Amino acid sequence: MRYELFYWPGIQGRGEFVRLALEDAGASYDDVARRKGGINRMLATMGGRDKHPPFAPPFLKVGKLVIGQVAAILFYLGPRLKLAPRDEAGKLWLHQLQLTVTDFVKEIHDTHHPVGSGLYYEDQKPEARRYTENFLDERVQKYLGYFESVLRKSGGPYLAGRKVTYVDLSVFQLIEGLRYAFPRAMKDGETKISGLVAVRDRVAERSGVKTYLASPRRIAFNEMGIFRRYPELDL
């Protein structure tokens, strides 16, 4: 099966959570919008006459099937890439965890755009500083502490137990992104999430992920994506 992933070129963004799953599994896929004419094709799919158009990228196309939203894409891909259990309870549990990742990602995004996504960061810097102060003081440890407790209760070494899943790949991306955006704050806070850091390290050494991270397919973090480094916000 060959997959087609549609996401904005030039940023990791939300699409990276899907890329990591595909790359870890060694799946055959096209990152469509990074090819010539790909953005036009992506926009045409979103604005086409299909009865079920995706609202926004990322979305995945598999034959005639089009799936939008990161958590829904991973819910579909997980069993097929052997990154999820096949029993219903296990699949739904992972889906719950991934939806919590989605909530976290929204709050991370709002550290630099708390007022509106259509405004430049420079237009909302005072609000961003105030939002980020609360985010770093309370929200980061609330989310990461939750995932740490899930890991502990699972018996490890991964969040769902003995086998790696797409949620572990997402936790890897969260830690990588937070380290990029808030290096000082993460250095202080990682002592409280040693289990998650160990998950991050295990994921980084997986052959598919390791090869991907060293390849040009892995887009570097930059100030256009979800995780942005503004030193004045690393409080």
mmCIF file of the C-alpha atoms, coordinates in Angstrom:
data_MODEL
# 
_entry.id   MODEL 
# 
loop_
_atom_site.group_PDB 
_atom_site.id 
_atom_site.type_symbol 
_atom_site.label_atom_id 
_atom_site.label_alt_id 
_atom_site.label_comp_id 
_atom_site.label_asym_id 
_atom_site.label_entity_id 
_atom_site.label_seq_id 
_atom_site.pdbx_PDB_ins_code 
_atom_site.Cartn_x 
_atom_site.Cartn_y 
_atom_site.Cartn_z 
_atom_site.occupancy 
_atom_site.B_iso_or_equiv 
_atom_site.pdbx_formal_charge 
_atom_site.auth_seq_id 
_atom_site.auth_comp_id 
_atom_site.auth_asym_id 
_atom_site.auth_atom_id 
_atom_site.pdbx_PDB_model_num 
ATOM 1   C CA . MET A 1 1   ? 0.000   0.000  0.000  1.00 0.00 ? 1   MET A CA 1 
ATOM 2   C CA . ARG A 1 2   ? 1.368   3.415  -0.978 1.00 0.00 ? 2   ARG A CA 1 
ATOM 3   C CA . TYR A 1 3   ? 0.169   6.373  1.034  1.00 0.00 ? 3   TYR A CA 1 
ATOM 4   C CA . GLU A 1 4   ? -0.093  10.016 0.035  1.00 0.00 ? 4   GLU A CA 1 
ATOM 5   C CA . LEU A 1 5   ? 0.464   12.545 2.799  1.00 0.00 ? 5   LEU A CA 1 
ATOM 6   C CA . PHE A 1 6   ? -0.671  16.120 2.251  1.00 0.00 ? 6   PHE A CA 1 
ATOM 7   C CA . TYR A 1 7   ? 0.874   18.825 4.413  1.00 0.00 ? 7   TYR A CA 1 
ATOM 8   C CA . TRP A 1 8   ? 2.548   22.205 4.010  1.00 0.00 ? 8   TRP A CA 1 
ATOM 9   C CA . PRO A 1 9   ? 6.136   21.968 2.773  1.00 0.00 ? 9   PRO A CA 1 
ATOM 10  C CA . GLY A 1 10  ? 8.855   23.726 4.717  1.00 0.00 ? 10  GLY A CA 1 
ATOM 11  C CA . ILE A 1 11  ? 7.544   23.021 8.235  1.00 0.00 ? 11  ILE A CA 1 
ATOM 12  C CA . GLN A 1 12  ? 7.236   19.990 10.459 1.00 0.00 ? 12  GLN A CA 1 
ATOM 13  C CA . GLY A 1 13  ? 3.964   21.118 12.012 1.00 0.00 ? 13  GLY A CA 1 
ATOM 14  C CA . ARG A 1 14  ? 1.179   18.664 12.713 1.00 0.00 ? 14  ARG A CA 1 
ATOM 15  C CA . GLY A 1 15  ? 2.138   16.615 9.694  1.00 0.00 ? 15  GLY A CA 1 
ATOM 16  C CA . GLU A 1 16  ? 5.297   15.476 11.456 1.00 0.00 ? 16  GLU A CA 1 
ATOM 17  C CA . PHE A 1 17  ? 3.363   13.232 13.803 1.00 0.00 ? 17  PHE A CA 1 
ATOM 18  C CA . VAL A 1 18  ? 2.160   11.308 10.749 1.00 0.00 ? 18  VAL A CA 1 
ATOM 19  C CA . ARG A 1 19  ? 5.549   11.371 9.011  1.00 0.00 ? 19  ARG A CA 1 
ATOM 20  C CA . LEU A 1 20  ? 7.206   9.795  12.029 1.00 0.00 ? 20  LEU A CA 1 
ATOM 21  C CA . ALA A 1 21  ? 4.787   6.869  11.993 1.00 0.00 ? 21  ALA A CA 1 
ATOM 22  C CA . LEU A 1 22  ? 5.271   6.290  8.267  1.00 0.00 ? 22  LEU A CA 1 
ATOM 23  C CA . GLU A 1 23  ? 9.043   6.592  8.517  1.00 0.00 ? 23  GLU A CA 1 
ATOM 24  C CA . ASP A 1 24  ? 9.346   4.362  11.566 1.00 0.00 ? 24  ASP A CA 1 
ATOM 25  C CA . ALA A 1 25  ? 7.423   1.630  9.779  1.00 0.00 ? 25  ALA A CA 1 
ATOM 26  C CA . GLY A 1 26  ? 9.344   2.034  6.526  1.00 0.00 ? 26  GLY A CA 1 
ATOM 27  C CA . ALA A 1 27  ? 6.041   2.637  4.749  1.00 0.00 ? 27  ALA A CA 1 
ATOM 28  C CA . SER A 1 28  ? 5.952   3.689  1.117  1.00 0.00 ? 28  SER A CA 1 
ATOM 29  C CA . TYR A 1 29  ? 4.528   7.201  0.925  1.00 0.00 ? 29  TYR A CA 1 
ATOM 30  C CA . ASP A 1 30  ? 4.626   10.462 -1.002 1.00 0.00 ? 30  ASP A CA 1 
ATOM 31  C CA . ASP A 1 31  ? 4.897   13.792 0.809  1.00 0.00 ? 31  ASP A CA 1 
ATOM 32  C CA . VAL A 1 32  ? 2.805   15.296 -1.953 1.00 0.00 ? 32  VAL A CA 1 
ATOM 33  C CA . ALA A 1 33  ? 3.061   19.044 -1.334 1.00 0.00 ? 33  ALA A CA 1 
ATOM 34  C CA . ARG A 1 34  ? 6.861   18.877 -1.359 1.00 0.00 ? 34  ARG A CA 1 
ATOM 35  C CA . ARG A 1 35  ? 6.756   17.873 -5.006 1.00 0.00 ? 35  ARG A CA 1 
ATOM 36  C CA . LYS A 1 36  ? 6.228   20.131 -8.020 1.00 0.00 ? 36  LYS A CA 1 
ATOM 37  C CA . GLY A 1 37  ? 2.571   21.041 -8.288 1.00 0.00 ? 37  GLY A CA 1 
ATOM 38  C CA . GLY A 1 38  ? 1.838   19.349 -4.979 1.00 0.00 ? 38  GLY A CA 1 
ATOM 39  C CA . ILE A 1 39  ? 0.442   22.379 -3.178 1.00 0.00 ? 39  ILE A CA 1 
ATOM 40  C CA . ASN A 1 40  ? -2.057  22.988 -5.966 1.00 0.00 ? 40  ASN A CA 1 
ATOM 41  C CA . ARG A 1 41  ? -3.122  19.377 -5.771 1.00 0.00 ? 41  ARG A CA 1 
ATOM 42  C CA . MET A 1 42  ? -3.507  19.633 -1.996 1.00 0.00 ? 42  MET A CA 1 
ATOM 43  C CA . LEU A 1 43  ? -5.637  22.766 -2.253 1.00 0.00 ? 43  LEU A CA 1 
ATOM 44  C CA . ALA A 1 44  ? -7.729  21.235 -5.023 1.00 0.00 ? 44  ALA A CA 1 
ATOM 45  C CA . THR A 1 45  ? -8.474  18.237 -2.812 1.00 0.00 ? 45  THR A CA 1 
ATOM 46  C CA . MET A 1 46  ? -9.558  20.509 0.028  1.00 0.00 ? 46  MET A CA 1 
ATOM 47  C CA . GLY A 1 47  ? -11.760 22.649 -2.182 1.00 0.00 ? 47  GLY A CA 1 
ATOM 48  C CA . GLY A 1 48  ? -13.032 19.946 -4.508 1.00 0.00 ? 48  GLY A CA 1 
ATOM 49  C CA . ARG A 1 49  ? -16.461 18.426 -4.926 1.00 0.00 ? 49  ARG A CA 1 
ATOM 50  C CA . ASP A 1 50  ? -15.872 15.415 -2.729 1.00 0.00 ? 50  ASP A CA 1 
ATOM 51  C CA . LYS A 1 51  ? -18.669 14.913 -0.197 1.00 0.00 ? 51  LYS A CA 1 
ATOM 52  C CA . HIS A 1 52  ? -16.126 14.512 2.596  1.00 0.00 ? 52  HIS A CA 1 
ATOM 53  C CA . PRO A 1 53  ? -13.440 17.171 2.002  1.00 0.00 ? 53  PRO A CA 1 
ATOM 54  C CA . PRO A 1 54  ? -10.727 17.604 4.644  1.00 0.00 ? 54  PRO A CA 1 
ATOM 55  C CA . PHE A 1 55  ? -10.873 20.886 6.532  1.00 0.00 ? 55  PHE A CA 1 
ATOM 56  C CA . ALA A 1 56  ? -7.102  21.431 6.525  1.00 0.00 ? 56  ALA A CA 1 
ATOM 57  C CA . PRO A 1 57  ? -3.851  19.531 6.168  1.00 0.00 ? 57  PRO A CA 1 
ATOM 58  C CA . PRO A 1 58  ? -2.542  17.157 7.216  1.00 0.00 ? 58  PRO A CA 1 
ATOM 59  C CA . PHE A 1 59  ? -4.668  14.584 5.505  1.00 0.00 ? 59  PHE A CA 1 
ATOM 60  C CA . LEU A 1 60  ? -3.854  11.170 4.128  1.00 0.00 ? 60  LEU A CA 1 
ATOM 61  C CA . LYS A 1 61  ? -5.043  9.668  0.874  1.00 0.00 ? 61  LYS A CA 1 
ATOM 62  C CA . VAL A 1 62  ? -5.184  5.900  0.450  1.00 0.00 ? 62  VAL A CA 1 
ATOM 63  C CA . GLY A 1 63  ? -6.723  5.035  -2.876 1.00 0.00 ? 63  GLY A CA 1 
ATOM 64  C CA . LYS A 1 64  ? -10.098 6.817  -2.830 1.00 0.00 ? 64  LYS A CA 1 
ATOM 65  C CA . LEU A 1 65  ? -10.095 7.144  0.949  1.00 0.00 ? 65  LEU A CA 1 
ATOM 66  C CA . VAL A 1 66  ? -9.197  10.566 2.377  1.00 0.00 ? 66  VAL A CA 1 
ATOM 67  C CA . ILE A 1 67  ? -8.585  10.941 6.123  1.00 0.00 ? 67  ILE A CA 1 
ATOM 68  C CA . GLY A 1 68  ? -8.078  14.268 7.873  1.00 0.00 ? 68  GLY A CA 1 
ATOM 69  C CA . GLN A 1 69  ? -6.921  15.155 11.420 1.00 0.00 ? 69  GLN A CA 1 
ATOM 70  C CA . VAL A 1 70  ? -3.734  13.719 12.929 1.00 0.00 ? 70  VAL A CA 1 
ATOM 71  C CA . ALA A 1 71  ? -5.434  11.546 15.535 1.00 0.00 ? 71  ALA A CA 1 
ATOM 72  C CA . ALA A 1 72  ? -7.813  10.032 12.963 1.00 0.00 ? 72  ALA A CA 1 
ATOM 73  C CA . ILE A 1 73  ? -4.959  9.378  10.527 1.00 0.00 ? 73  ILE A CA 1 
ATOM 74  C CA . LEU A 1 74  ? -2.920  7.610  13.201 1.00 0.00 ? 74  LEU A CA 1 
ATOM 75  C CA . PHE A 1 75  ? -5.967  5.681  14.379 1.00 0.00 ? 75  PHE A CA 1 
ATOM 76  C CA . TYR A 1 76  ? -6.230  4.339  10.819 1.00 0.00 ? 76  TYR A CA 1 
ATOM 77  C CA . LEU A 1 77  ? -2.503  3.795  10.271 1.00 0.00 ? 77  LEU A CA 1 
ATOM 78  C CA . GLY A 1 78  ? -1.617  2.361  13.671 1.00 0.00 ? 78  GLY A CA 1 
ATOM 79  C CA . PRO A 1 79  ? -2.742  -1.256 13.195 1.00 0.00 ? 79  PRO A CA 1 
ATOM 80  C CA . ARG A 1 80  ? -1.634  -1.256 9.541  1.00 0.00 ? 80  ARG A CA 1 
ATOM 81  C CA . LEU A 1 81  ? 1.897   -0.106 10.442 1.00 0.00 ? 81  LEU A CA 1 
ATOM 82  C CA . LYS A 1 82  ? 2.067   -2.388 13.491 1.00 0.00 ? 82  LYS A CA 1 
ATOM 83  C CA . LEU A 1 83  ? 2.168   0.658  15.742 1.00 0.00 ? 83  LEU A CA 1 
ATOM 84  C CA . ALA A 1 84  ? -1.044  -0.125 17.624 1.00 0.00 ? 84  ALA A CA 1 
ATOM 85  C CA . PRO A 1 85  ? -2.736  -3.157 19.148 1.00 0.00 ? 85  PRO A CA 1 
ATOM 86  C CA . ARG A 1 86  ? -5.500  -4.767 17.143 1.00 0.00 ? 86  ARG A CA 1 
ATOM 87  C CA . ASP A 1 87  ? -7.988  -5.147 19.986 1.00 0.00 ? 87  ASP A CA 1 
ATOM 88  C CA . GLU A 1 88  ? -10.659 -2.466 20.201 1.00 0.00 ? 88  GLU A CA 1 
ATOM 89  C CA . ALA A 1 89  ? -9.902  -1.415 23.769 1.00 0.00 ? 89  ALA A CA 1 
ATOM 90  C CA . GLY A 1 90  ? -6.210  -0.968 22.999 1.00 0.00 ? 90  GLY A CA 1 
ATOM 91  C CA . LYS A 1 91  ? -6.889  1.032  19.844 1.00 0.00 ? 91  LYS A CA 1 
ATOM 92  C CA . LEU A 1 92  ? -9.326  3.318  21.630 1.00 0.00 ? 92  LEU A CA 1 
ATOM 93  C CA . TRP A 1 93  ? -6.901  3.866  24.508 1.00 0.00 ? 93  TRP A CA 1 
ATOM 94  C CA . LEU A 1 94  ? -4.179  4.978  22.097 1.00 0.00 ? 94  LEU A CA 1 
ATOM 95  C CA . HIS A 1 95  ? -6.682  7.216  20.347 1.00 0.00 ? 95  HIS A CA 1 
ATOM 96  C CA . GLN A 1 96  ? -7.496  8.884  23.659 1.00 0.00 ? 96  GLN A CA 1 
ATOM 97  C CA . LEU A 1 97  ? -3.806  9.499  24.298 1.00 0.00 ? 97  LEU A CA 1 
ATOM 98  C CA . GLN A 1 98  ? -3.301  10.926 20.814 1.00 0.00 ? 98  GLN A CA 1 
ATOM 99  C CA . LEU A 1 99  ? -6.254  13.265 21.255 1.00 0.00 ? 99  LEU A CA 1 
ATOM 100 C CA . THR A 1 100 ? -4.587  14.497 24.438 1.00 0.00 ? 100 THR A CA 1 
ATOM 101 C CA . VAL A 1 101 ? -1.450  15.127 22.367 1.00 0.00 ? 101 VAL A CA 1 
ATOM 102 C CA . THR A 1 102 ? -3.666  17.161 20.028 1.00 0.00 ? 102 THR A CA 1 
ATOM 103 C CA . ASP A 1 103 ? -4.877  19.287 22.947 1.00 0.00 ? 103 ASP A CA 1 
ATOM 104 C CA . PHE A 1 104 ? -1.282  19.816 24.069 1.00 0.00 ? 104 PHE A CA 1 
ATOM 105 C CA . VAL A 1 105 ? -0.159  20.825 20.582 1.00 0.00 ? 105 VAL A CA 1 
ATOM 106 C CA . LYS A 1 106 ? -2.874  23.487 20.475 1.00 0.00 ? 106 LYS A CA 1 
ATOM 107 C CA . GLU A 1 107 ? -1.610  24.985 23.726 1.00 0.00 ? 107 GLU A CA 1 
ATOM 108 C CA . ILE A 1 108 ? 1.977   24.877 22.464 1.00 0.00 ? 108 ILE A CA 1 
ATOM 109 C CA . HIS A 1 109 ? 0.926   26.735 19.324 1.00 0.00 ? 109 HIS A CA 1 
ATOM 110 C CA . ASP A 1 110 ? -0.799  29.382 21.422 1.00 0.00 ? 110 ASP A CA 1 
ATOM 111 C CA . THR A 1 111 ? 2.439   30.318 23.202 1.00 0.00 ? 111 THR A CA 1 
ATOM 112 C CA . HIS A 1 112 ? 3.335   32.395 20.166 1.00 0.00 ? 112 HIS A CA 1 
ATOM 113 C CA . HIS A 1 113 ? -0.175  33.065 18.839 1.00 0.00 ? 113 HIS A CA 1 
ATOM 114 C CA . PRO A 1 114 ? -2.466  33.477 21.868 1.00 0.00 ? 114 PRO A CA 1 
ATOM 115 C CA . VAL A 1 115 ? -4.647  36.183 20.324 1.00 0.00 ? 115 VAL A CA 1 
ATOM 116 C CA . GLY A 1 116 ? -5.113  34.977 16.756 1.00 0.00 ? 116 GLY A CA 1 
ATOM 117 C CA . SER A 1 117 ? -3.444  32.768 14.163 1.00 0.00 ? 117 SER A CA 1 
ATOM 118 C CA . GLY A 1 118 ? -3.965  35.449 11.525 1.00 0.00 ? 118 GLY A CA 1 
ATOM 119 C CA . LEU A 1 119 ? -1.813  37.954 13.399 1.00 0.00 ? 119 LEU A CA 1 
ATOM 120 C CA . TYR A 1 120 ? 1.983   38.092 13.377 1.00 0.00 ? 120 TYR A CA 1 
ATOM 121 C CA . TYR A 1 121 ? 3.801   37.099 16.545 1.00 0.00 ? 121 TYR A CA 1 
ATOM 122 C CA . GLU A 1 122 ? 5.118   40.656 16.750 1.00 0.00 ? 122 GLU A CA 1 
ATOM 123 C CA . ASP A 1 123 ? 1.515   41.900 17.029 1.00 0.00 ? 123 ASP A CA 1 
ATOM 124 C CA . GLN A 1 124 ? 0.841   39.875 20.181 1.00 0.00 ? 124 GLN A CA 1 
ATOM 125 C CA . LYS A 1 125 ? 4.148   39.690 22.034 1.00 0.00 ? 125 LYS A CA 1 
ATOM 126 C CA . PRO A 1 126 ? 2.867   40.970 25.419 1.00 0.00 ? 126 PRO A CA 1 
ATOM 127 C CA . GLU A 1 127 ? -0.001  38.480 25.345 1.00 0.00 ? 127 GLU A CA 1 
ATOM 128 C CA . ALA A 1 128 ? 2.352   35.699 24.226 1.00 0.00 ? 128 ALA A CA 1 
ATOM 129 C CA . ARG A 1 129 ? 4.669   36.338 27.158 1.00 0.00 ? 129 ARG A CA 1 
ATOM 130 C CA . ARG A 1 130 ? 1.794   36.270 29.637 1.00 0.00 ? 130 ARG A CA 1 
ATOM 131 C CA . TYR A 1 131 ? 0.315   33.106 28.100 1.00 0.00 ? 131 TYR A CA 1 
ATOM 132 C CA . THR A 1 132 ? 3.696   31.346 27.973 1.00 0.00 ? 132 THR A CA 1 
ATOM 133 C CA . GLU A 1 133 ? 4.493   32.144 31.592 1.00 0.00 ? 133 GLU A CA 1 
ATOM 134 C CA . ASN A 1 134 ? 1.393   30.231 32.680 1.00 0.00 ? 134 ASN A CA 1 
ATOM 135 C CA . PHE A 1 135 ? 2.019   27.533 30.084 1.00 0.00 ? 135 PHE A CA 1 
ATOM 136 C CA . LEU A 1 136 ? 5.533   26.819 31.403 1.00 0.00 ? 136 LEU A CA 1 
ATOM 137 C CA . ASP A 1 137 ? 4.571   27.118 35.059 1.00 0.00 ? 137 ASP A CA 1 
ATOM 138 C CA . GLU A 1 138 ? 1.525   24.865 34.903 1.00 0.00 ? 138 GLU A CA 1 
ATOM 139 C CA . ARG A 1 139 ? 0.491   23.335 31.597 1.00 0.00 ? 139 ARG A CA 1 
ATOM 140 C CA . VAL A 1 140 ? 3.706   21.659 30.439 1.00 0.00 ? 140 VAL A CA 1 
ATOM 141 C CA . GLN A 1 141 ? 4.089   19.625 33.603 1.00 0.00 ? 141 GLN A CA 1 
ATOM 142 C CA . LYS A 1 142 ? 0.358   18.880 33.693 1.00 0.00 ? 142 LYS A CA 1 
ATOM 143 C CA . TYR A 1 143 ? 0.499   17.258 30.261 1.00 0.00 ? 143 TYR A CA 1 
ATOM 144 C CA . LEU A 1 144 ? 3.930   15.658 30.517 1.00 0.00 ? 144 LEU A CA 1 
ATOM 145 C CA . GLY A 1 145 ? 3.217   14.556 34.070 1.00 0.00 ? 145 GLY A CA 1 
ATOM 146 C CA . TYR A 1 146 ? 0.078   12.837 32.833 1.00 0.00 ? 146 TYR A CA 1 
ATOM 147 C CA . PHE A 1 147 ? 1.961   10.950 30.139 1.00 0.00 ? 147 PHE A CA 1 
ATOM 148 C CA . GLU A 1 148 ? 4.641   10.049 32.689 1.00 0.00 ? 148 GLU A CA 1 
ATOM 149 C CA . SER A 1 149 ? 1.983   8.518  34.933 1.00 0.00 ? 149 SER A CA 1 
ATOM 150 C CA . VAL A 1 150 ? 0.498   6.611  31.976 1.00 0.00 ? 150 VAL A CA 1 
ATOM 151 C CA . LEU A 1 151 ? 3.951   5.210  31.219 1.00 0.00 ? 151 LEU A CA 1 
ATOM 152 C CA . ARG A 1 152 ? 4.478   4.173  34.825 1.00 0.00 ? 152 ARG A CA 1 
ATOM 153 C CA . LYS A 1 153 ? 1.100   2.436  35.051 1.00 0.00 ? 153 LYS A CA 1 
ATOM 154 C CA . SER A 1 154 ? 1.684   0.613  31.757 1.00 0.00 ? 154 SER A CA 1 
ATOM 155 C CA . GLY A 1 155 ? 4.697   -1.183 33.167 1.00 0.00 ? 155 GLY A CA 1 
ATOM 156 C CA . GLY A 1 156 ? 6.786   0.152  30.276 1.00 0.00 ? 156 GLY A CA 1 
ATOM 157 C CA . PRO A 1 157 ? 9.035   0.466  28.532 1.00 0.00 ? 157 PRO A CA 1 
ATOM 158 C CA . TYR A 1 158 ? 6.483   2.278  26.320 1.00 0.00 ? 158 TYR A CA 1 
ATOM 159 C CA . LEU A 1 159 ? 3.266   4.136  27.051 1.00 0.00 ? 159 LEU A CA 1 
ATOM 160 C CA . ALA A 1 160 ? 1.062   1.200  26.092 1.00 0.00 ? 160 ALA A CA 1 
ATOM 161 C CA . GLY A 1 161 ? 3.331   -1.393 27.686 1.00 0.00 ? 161 GLY A CA 1 
ATOM 162 C CA . ARG A 1 162 ? 5.852   -3.681 26.050 1.00 0.00 ? 162 ARG A CA 1 
ATOM 163 C CA . LYS A 1 163 ? 5.476   -2.591 22.420 1.00 0.00 ? 163 LYS A CA 1 
ATOM 164 C CA . VAL A 1 164 ? 6.111   0.756  20.789 1.00 0.00 ? 164 VAL A CA 1 
ATOM 165 C CA . THR A 1 165 ? 3.102   2.594  19.362 1.00 0.00 ? 165 THR A CA 1 
ATOM 166 C CA . TYR A 1 166 ? 2.461   5.775  17.436 1.00 0.00 ? 166 TYR A CA 1 
ATOM 167 C CA . VAL A 1 167 ? 1.857   7.577  20.742 1.00 0.00 ? 167 VAL A CA 1 
ATOM 168 C CA . ASP A 1 168 ? 5.495   6.964  21.709 1.00 0.00 ? 168 ASP A CA 1 
ATOM 169 C CA . LEU A 1 169 ? 6.532   8.551  18.410 1.00 0.00 ? 169 LEU A CA 1 
ATOM 170 C CA . SER A 1 170 ? 4.320   11.526 19.210 1.00 0.00 ? 170 SER A CA 1 
ATOM 171 C CA . VAL A 1 171 ? 5.884   11.879 22.656 1.00 0.00 ? 171 VAL A CA 1 
ATOM 172 C CA . PHE A 1 172 ? 9.282   11.862 20.960 1.00 0.00 ? 172 PHE A CA 1 
ATOM 173 C CA . GLN A 1 173 ? 8.161   14.759 18.762 1.00 0.00 ? 173 GLN A CA 1 
ATOM 174 C CA . LEU A 1 174 ? 6.715   16.674 21.702 1.00 0.00 ? 174 LEU A CA 1 
ATOM 175 C CA . ILE A 1 175 ? 9.962   16.471 23.654 1.00 0.00 ? 175 ILE A CA 1 
ATOM 176 C CA . GLU A 1 176 ? 12.080  17.338 20.614 1.00 0.00 ? 176 GLU A CA 1 
ATOM 177 C CA . GLY A 1 177 ? 9.897   20.338 19.830 1.00 0.00 ? 177 GLY A CA 1 
ATOM 178 C CA . LEU A 1 178 ? 9.757   21.605 23.407 1.00 0.00 ? 178 LEU A CA 1 
ATOM 179 C CA . ARG A 1 179 ? 13.529  21.284 23.683 1.00 0.00 ? 179 ARG A CA 1 
ATOM 180 C CA . TYR A 1 180 ? 13.852  23.434 20.592 1.00 0.00 ? 180 TYR A CA 1 
ATOM 181 C CA . ALA A 1 181 ? 11.321  26.067 21.677 1.00 0.00 ? 181 ALA A CA 1 
ATOM 182 C CA . PHE A 1 182 ? 12.077  26.204 25.401 1.00 0.00 ? 182 PHE A CA 1 
ATOM 183 C CA . PRO A 1 183 ? 15.582  24.812 26.015 1.00 0.00 ? 183 PRO A CA 1 
ATOM 184 C CA . ARG A 1 184 ? 16.041  26.461 29.419 1.00 0.00 ? 184 ARG A CA 1 
ATOM 185 C CA . ALA A 1 185 ? 12.628  25.492 30.736 1.00 0.00 ? 185 ALA A CA 1 
ATOM 186 C CA . MET A 1 186 ? 12.944  21.915 29.474 1.00 0.00 ? 186 MET A CA 1 
ATOM 187 C CA . LYS A 1 187 ? 16.390  21.499 31.029 1.00 0.00 ? 187 LYS A CA 1 
ATOM 188 C CA . ASP A 1 188 ? 14.847  22.357 34.386 1.00 0.00 ? 188 ASP A CA 1 
ATOM 189 C CA . GLY A 1 189 ? 11.692  20.298 33.881 1.00 0.00 ? 189 GLY A CA 1 
ATOM 190 C CA . GLU A 1 190 ? 12.992  17.050 32.394 1.00 0.00 ? 190 GLU A CA 1 
ATOM 191 C CA . THR A 1 191 ? 14.122  15.716 35.769 1.00 0.00 ? 191 THR A CA 1 
ATOM 192 C CA . LYS A 1 192 ? 10.425  15.195 36.549 1.00 0.00 ? 192 LYS A CA 1 
ATOM 193 C CA . ILE A 1 193 ? 9.744   13.141 33.405 1.00 0.00 ? 193 ILE A CA 1 
ATOM 194 C CA . SER A 1 194 ? 12.719  10.803 33.262 1.00 0.00 ? 194 SER A CA 1 
ATOM 195 C CA . GLY A 1 195 ? 10.540  7.973  31.980 1.00 0.00 ? 195 GLY A CA 1 
ATOM 196 C CA . LEU A 1 196 ? 9.315   9.983  28.990 1.00 0.00 ? 196 LEU A CA 1 
ATOM 197 C CA . VAL A 1 197 ? 12.869  11.084 28.240 1.00 0.00 ? 197 VAL A CA 1 
ATOM 198 C CA . ALA A 1 198 ? 13.851  7.410  28.160 1.00 0.00 ? 198 ALA A CA 1 
ATOM 199 C CA . VAL A 1 199 ? 10.985  6.760  25.711 1.00 0.00 ? 199 VAL A CA 1 
ATOM 200 C CA . ARG A 1 200 ? 12.257  9.633  23.574 1.00 0.00 ? 200 ARG A CA 1 
ATOM 201 C CA . ASP A 1 201 ? 15.736  8.093  23.565 1.00 0.00 ? 201 ASP A CA 1 
ATOM 202 C CA . ARG A 1 202 ? 14.441  4.645  22.611 1.00 0.00 ? 202 ARG A CA 1 
ATOM 203 C CA . VAL A 1 203 ? 12.418  6.074  19.734 1.00 0.00 ? 203 VAL A CA 1 
ATOM 204 C CA . ALA A 1 204 ? 15.415  8.055  18.468 1.00 0.00 ? 204 ALA A CA 1 
ATOM 205 C CA . GLU A 1 205 ? 17.396  4.816  18.170 1.00 0.00 ? 205 GLU A CA 1 
ATOM 206 C CA . ARG A 1 206 ? 14.783  2.925  16.187 1.00 0.00 ? 206 ARG A CA 1 
ATOM 207 C CA . SER A 1 207 ? 16.205  2.213  12.747 1.00 0.00 ? 207 SER A CA 1 
ATOM 208 C CA . GLY A 1 208 ? 13.464  3.878  10.715 1.00 0.00 ? 208 GLY A CA 1 
ATOM 209 C CA . VAL A 1 209 ? 13.396  7.003  12.861 1.00 0.00 ? 209 VAL A CA 1 
ATOM 210 C CA . LYS A 1 210 ? 17.182  7.228  13.085 1.00 0.00 ? 210 LYS A CA 1 
ATOM 211 C CA . THR A 1 211 ? 17.519  7.039  9.307  1.00 0.00 ? 211 THR A CA 1 
ATOM 212 C CA . TYR A 1 212 ? 14.769  9.601  8.855  1.00 0.00 ? 212 TYR A CA 1 
ATOM 213 C CA . LEU A 1 213 ? 16.277  12.091 11.295 1.00 0.00 ? 213 LEU A CA 1 
ATOM 214 C CA . ALA A 1 214 ? 19.576  11.979 9.415  1.00 0.00 ? 214 ALA A CA 1 
ATOM 215 C CA . SER A 1 215 ? 17.906  12.455 6.020  1.00 0.00 ? 215 SER A CA 1 
ATOM 216 C CA . PRO A 1 216 ? 16.804  15.601 4.163  1.00 0.00 ? 216 PRO A CA 1 
ATOM 217 C CA . ARG A 1 217 ? 13.227  14.406 4.562  1.00 0.00 ? 217 ARG A CA 1 
ATOM 218 C CA . ARG A 1 218 ? 13.320  15.625 8.166  1.00 0.00 ? 218 ARG A CA 1 
ATOM 219 C CA . ILE A 1 219 ? 12.606  19.344 7.952  1.00 0.00 ? 219 ILE A CA 1 
ATOM 220 C CA . ALA A 1 220 ? 14.474  21.395 10.535 1.00 0.00 ? 220 ALA A CA 1 
ATOM 221 C CA . PHE A 1 221 ? 12.564  23.206 13.264 1.00 0.00 ? 221 PHE A CA 1 
ATOM 222 C CA . ASN A 1 222 ? 11.922  26.824 12.313 1.00 0.00 ? 222 ASN A CA 1 
ATOM 223 C CA . GLU A 1 223 ? 9.851   29.819 13.298 1.00 0.00 ? 223 GLU A CA 1 
ATOM 224 C CA . MET A 1 224 ? 6.994   28.961 10.941 1.00 0.00 ? 224 MET A CA 1 
ATOM 225 C CA . GLY A 1 225 ? 5.839   25.762 12.610 1.00 0.00 ? 225 GLY A CA 1 
ATOM 226 C CA . ILE A 1 226 ? 4.231   24.816 15.907 1.00 0.00 ? 226 ILE A CA 1 
ATOM 227 C CA . PHE A 1 227 ? 7.444   24.795 17.920 1.00 0.00 ? 227 PHE A CA 1 
ATOM 228 C CA . ARG A 1 228 ? 9.143   28.200 17.670 1.00 0.00 ? 228 ARG A CA 1 
ATOM 229 C CA . ARG A 1 229 ? 12.179  29.485 19.511 1.00 0.00 ? 229 ARG A CA 1 
ATOM 230 C CA . TYR A 1 230 ? 11.727  32.991 20.817 1.00 0.00 ? 230 TYR A CA 1 
ATOM 231 C CA . PRO A 1 231 ? 14.307  33.487 23.589 1.00 0.00 ? 231 PRO A CA 1 
ATOM 232 C CA . GLU A 1 232 ? 12.114  36.054 25.322 1.00 0.00 ? 232 GLU A CA 1 
ATOM 233 C CA . LEU A 1 233 ? 9.466   33.358 25.867 1.00 0.00 ? 233 LEU A CA 1 
ATOM 234 C CA . ASP A 1 234 ? 11.843  30.782 27.413 1.00 0.00 ? 234 ASP A CA 1 
ATOM 235 C CA . LEU A 1 235 ? 11.034  32.077 30.878 1.00 0.00 ? 235 LEU A CA 1 
# 
